[in-house]
Amino acid sequence: MIRDVLVRVDPRQLDDALRAWTAANGGTDSALAIDGKTMRGAIDDDGRQTHVLGIVGHDTGAHHGKKKSA
């Protein structure tokens, strides 16, 4: 699915958007590593699985964000 979306997106516009997002959220880091996981077996009262997203700066190693959502 991700490939299907990416082949339809203009590469320059995607690069511009990602650079703007990094500049707004990355502090002094030149790049950010983003990783997400769906936690198997962690289901809330509404039957939704828990997702965790982490963002770490390449230069500083700082954690710029962590979000847990269901």
N, C-alpha and C positions, 0 to 999 in steps of 0.2 A: 504494500500500500504506500509506504514512504517513497519508494522508487517512482510509482505512478504519479505521485504529487510532484516530486522534484523534477521530473522530465517536462512538466507543464509550466514550471516557474522560470522566469527570466533569471539567469545566473547573476547578472550584474545587480538586479534589484534585490535578490536574496543576499548577496554579499553586502550591499549597502545597508540592508535592514539588520543583518547580524552584527556588522561593525557598529552601527548606531546603538543597538541593544547592549553590546559589550562596553561601549564608551559610557553609557548611562548607568550600567550596573557593575562594571568591573573595577572601579577605582583606578589604581595605578597599574593594574595587570594589562598586558598586551593581548592576552587571550584567556578564555575561560574553558574549563573542562566541565561538561554537563553530563550527568548520568542519572538514570531513573530506574526504579525497580517496582514491580508489583509484588507485594508480599503474599505468598501462597498461604492460605489458611487464615489470614487476617481479614475477617469479614465483619462489618459493622452491623448494627441492629436492622438496617434497611437492606442488608444483603449485598452491599457494595464492598469490593476489595480495597484494601489500603494501598496507596501509591506513595513512594518516597522519591523526592528529587533533590539532588545535591549539586552545588555549583562551587568549583574551586579555582582560584586564580593560578595561572601557570607560573608567574614570576614570584609572587609572594607566598603562595600556598594557603592564602586566606580563604575561608569559607564565606562566599558572598551570599549564599542563600541555601536554605534547606526547607523544603515544604513537604508536609504530610497531608494527603487528602484522601478522602474516601469517595 
